[in-house]
Structures are given as C-alpha cells and as structure tokens.
Amino acid sequence: MELGLKDKGVVVTGASKGIGKAIAIGMAREGANVSICARGAEALEETRNELLSFGGTVHAAQCDVSDANALKQYFCEAKDALGELHVLVNNPSGFGTDDDEEGWRKSIDVDLMALVRASWQAIPMIEAAGGGSLIHISSISGMTGANSLPPYGAIKAAVIHLTSTHAAELAPKNIRVNCIAPGSILFDGGVWDDNKINHPEFYEEELANCPFGRMGTPEEIANLAVFLASDAANWITGQTIAADGGQMLG
C-alpha cells in the first residue's frame, strides 16, 4: 500500500530509543524526512545514523522538552531542516511514578505540557503545509487507571482527553489528531526490561495479563503510528487506539 509519506516532514519527540525511535525509523522507511529530539546525546546520535540509512533528510537535536524555550528553539531548527512539517508525533515521557510532588511535576511537565507546547509550535507549521496529522502517545494506564502510578495514569488520561479536543478544533485546518495507548512494551533499556531483570515477580505478574503470552514491541506501536500519519488514514481523527495485544481484556 502506498502510504503517501514520501518527502513529508515528520517530527518525533522523545525519539532516541524505544517507541519513539521505532516510530522515527518507520517514518523514514516510508520516505519521510524526519527530525527527532531527546535528552541523551549518545542514543540520539545512534538513532540519527540509523535514520540516515533510509536516504531522506534527517535532523536531530538534544532538547529537554520540559523547557519551553528549548522546545521552541528545537522546532525552529527542525522546520528549517525539513522545509515543511506535516506530522508531529508527541512521545515524551517523564514517567512520574510516585504520588508526591516530584512524581506529579515530572508527569505534568513532560507527559502533558511538553506535548501541549510541542503542539502549539507544530500546528501553525502543519497548517501552512496544507494540513497533516498529530499523533499523541498515551498509555492504557490512562484508560483503565493506574493504581500504583497515580500521576502517570492521570496525566495519560489527560492526553486522551486533549486528543478529542484537538481533533475537533483542528479539523477545519485539515489536521487530524489521534492517540495511541500502548500496553506493556518490552525493549532493551526500557521500564519492562528493567523490571524483568530487577523485579521478576512483578514482571511475571504483568506478563500473565498479556493474552498472547508476551509483551508488545516498539515496532508494533510504530506500525500503527505510521498508518495514522499516512494518507491511508485520512478519515480517522479524534480516536484513541489501544495497542496492547488484548492486555486490557484481562
């Protein structure tokens, strides 16, 4: 299927590893020009080099997305590098887990406000390019609750709510807005990889809730993101799609 992403400008935040990295690679594989940001320089450079192998324009910059001024500067640089912006994938995660000031601050500043501010920057650029797509990355924790992670679940629910608001507001600008809510995703250096090594009982408990007997991969989330960004999904907006292999069924 021709997805219509060739030469489109795509920004993916939080893209040096895991889901964000897989999404950036998926977009580049379809011929998109891709800009990525993250905090860690080494992982960011490794991802940039992988993206270059697909032959399109690649831009990468270190950026603390919780810093409003740094995020604004990043988008200016990304726009200059890409020429036009058609797609924004908001994939930041501070992973605020503790029910305390720090946990809530991380979740609000990174998982919510970084997404909001990135959208503020991207929307005029996407409109100027004739329209496109926003994709927000949430979590099934925002759909079912997260008893042990109050700030994480609450803020991911806010992202789902914001998706509906954005979709209604931006349809007249020819901008579609959708949300992906991943279940438990396993990758090297990720949260579940850490739990598998350091908290095996907790890992096995979570694995038991996965009907297919395994956790998901970043590439499986990326496949959905690429589809939602593409022309093939041009009549889909305002949706939150759980990509969890049936995990919520349990």
C-alpha positions in Angstrom: 0.0 0.0 0.0 1.3 3.5 -0.9 1.1 5.5 2.3 1.9 8.9 0.9 4.6 9.8 3.4 7.5 10.2 1.0 9.1 13.6 1.4 6.7 14.6 4.2 8.2 16.4 7.2 7.9 14.5 10.5 8.9 15.5 14.0 9.1 12.8 16.7 9.8 13.9 20.3 11.4 11.5 22.7 12.8 9.5 19.8 16.2 8.2 20.9 15.0 4.8 22.0 12.0 2.6 22.4 8.7 3.6 20.9 9.9 7.0 19.7 12.9 5.5 17.9 10.8 2.8 16.2 8.3 5.4 15.0 11.0 7.6 13.6 12.5 4.6 11.8 9.1 3.6 10.5 8.5 7.1 9.1 12.0 7.3 7.5 11.5 3.8 5.9 8.4 5.2 4.2 10.5 8.0 2.7 9.6 10.8 5.2 12.1 13.5 6.2 12.5 13.1 10.0 13.5 15.3 12.9 14.0 13.8 16.3 14.8 15.1 19.7 15.7 13.6 23.1 17.9 14.4 26.1 20.6 11.8 25.7 23.3 12.7 23.2 24.8 9.2 22.6 21.5 7.4 21.9 20.3 10.4 19.8 23.3 10.2 17.6 22.9 6.4 17.2 19.3 6.9 16.1 20.3 9.7 13.7 22.8 7.4 12.0 20.1 4.7 11.6 17.7 7.1 10.1 20.3 8.4 7.6 20.5 4.9 6.1 17.0 5.4 4.5 18.2 8.3 2.4 15.9 11.1 3.5 16.6 14.4 5.3 17.4 13.8 9.0 17.7 16.3 11.8 18.5 15.5 15.4 18.9 17.8 18.4 19.3 17.4 22.1 16.3 19.0 23.8 14.7 18.9 27.3 11.1 19.0 26.2 10.0 20.2 29.6 11.9 23.5 28.9 9.5 25.7 26.9 12.2 27.9 25.4 14.4 24.9 24.4 11.4 23.2 22.8 10.5 26.4 20.8 14.1 26.6 19.5 14.1 22.9 18.6 11.0 23.4 16.4 12.5 26.4 14.6 15.6 24.3 13.8 13.5 21.3 12.8 11.4 23.4 10.4 14.5 24.9 8.8 15.9 21.4 8.3 12.8 19.8 7.0 11.4 22.7 4.9 7.8 21.8 5.8 6.2 20.0 8.7 3.3 17.6 8.1 3.3 15.3 11.1 4.1 15.6 14.8 4.4 12.6 17.0 4.3 13.6 20.6 6.1 10.8 22.5 7.6 12.5 25.7 7.6 10.6 28.9 9.0 11.7 32.3 7.4 8.6 33.8 6.4 10.2 37.0 5.5 7.2 39.1 5.5 8.3 42.8 2.5 10.0 44.4 4.5 13.0 45.5 5.5 16.5 44.3 8.3 15.2 42.1 6.2 12.4 40.5 3.4 14.8 39.6 5.8 17.5 38.5 7.5 15.1 36.1 4.2 13.9 34.6 2.8 17.3 34.2 5.9 19.0 32.8 6.9 16.2 30.4 3.9 14.0 29.6 1.4 16.8 29.4 2.9 20.3 29.0 5.7 19.2 26.6 3.0 17.7 24.4 0.9 20.8 24.6 3.8 23.1 23.9 5.0 21.0 21.0 1.6 21.1 19.5 1.5 24.9 19.9 4.7 25.0 17.8 3.7 22.4 15.2 0.1 23.3 14.4 0.8 26.6 12.5 3.6 24.8 10.6 1.4 21.9 9.7 -1.4 24.2 8.7 1.0 26.2 6.5 1.9 23.0 4.7 -1.7 22.3 3.8 -2.6 20.0 6.7 -1.4 16.8 8.2 -1.5 14.9 11.4 -0.8 15.0 15.2 -0.3 11.7 17.0 -0.2 11.7 20.8 1.3 8.8 22.6 -0.6 7.9 25.8 -1.0 4.6 27.6 -3.7 2.1 28.6 -3.0 3.3 32.1 -4.9 6.4 31.0 -7.9 4.3 30.0 -8.1 1.8 32.9 -6.4 3.6 35.8 -3.0 3.0 37.3 -3.4 2.2 41.0 0.3 2.1 41.7 1.2 5.1 39.5 -1.3 7.9 40.2 0.4 10.7 38.3 1.3 8.6 35.3 -2.3 7.3 34.8 -4.0 10.7 35.4 -1.8 12.6 33.0 -2.1 9.9 30.3 -5.9 10.2 30.7 -5.5 14.0 30.2 -3.6 13.2 26.9 -6.6 11.1 25.7 -9.0 13.9 26.6 -6.8 16.5 24.8 -6.8 14.3 21.7 -10.6 14.7 21.3 -10.4 18.5 21.9 -7.5 18.9 19.4 -9.3 16.8 16.8 -12.5 18.9 16.9 -10.5 22.2 16.9 -8.1 21.3 14.1 -10.3 19.5 11.6 -11.1 22.8 9.8 -7.4 23.3 9.3 -7.1 19.9 7.7 -5.2 18.5 10.6 -6.2 15.1 12.0 -5.4 14.2 15.6 -5.3 10.7 17.1 -3.8 9.0 20.1 -2.1 5.6 20.6 -2.4 4.0 24.0 0.2 1.3 24.2 0.1 -1.6 26.7 3.3 -3.0 28.2 6.1 -2.7 25.7 9.4 -4.6 26.1 12.7 -3.2 24.7 16.3 -3.1 25.8 16.8 -0.4 28.5 13.1 0.2 28.9 10.9 0.0 32.0 9.8 -3.6 31.5 13.3 -4.7 30.6 14.4 -3.2 34.0 11.5 -5.0 35.8 12.3 -8.3 34.1 15.9 -8.1 35.5 15.4 -6.4 38.8 11.7 -7.2 39.7 11.0 -10.5 38.1 7.9 -11.3 40.2 6.3 -8.0 39.1 7.3 -8.6 35.5 5.7 -12.1 35.5 2.5 -10.8 37.1 2.2 -8.3 34.3 3.1 -10.8 31.6 0.3 -13.0 32.9 -2.1 -10.3 31.9 -1.0 -10.4 28.2 -3.2 -12.9 26.3 -0.6 -13.6 23.6 1.9 -14.6 26.3 4.3 -11.8 25.5 4.6 -8.0 25.8 4.5 -5.8 22.8 7.4 -4.4 20.7 8.1 -0.8 19.8 7.8 -1.7 16.2 4.2 -2.8 16.7 3.4 0.7 18.0 5.3 2.3 15.2 3.3 0.4 12.6 0.2 2.0 13.9 1.7 5.4 14.2 2.9 5.3 10.5 -0.6 4.3 9.4 -2.3 7.1 11.4 0.1 9.6 9.9 -0.5 8.4 6.4 -3.0 9.2 3.6 -4.5 5.7 4.2 -5.9 7.1 7.5 -7.2 10.4 6.1 -10.8 9.8 7.5 -9.7 8.9 11.0 -9.5 11.6 13.7 -10.3 12.0 17.4 -9.6 8.4 18.1 -7.6 6.7 20.9 -6.5 3.3 19.9 -5.3 0.8 22.4 -2.3 -1.2 21.1 -2.0 -3.7 23.8 -2.5 -7.2 22.4 -5.7 -7.5 24.4 -4.0 -6.7 27.7 -7.0 -4.7 28.9 -9.2 -7.8 28.3 -7.7 -9.3 31.5 
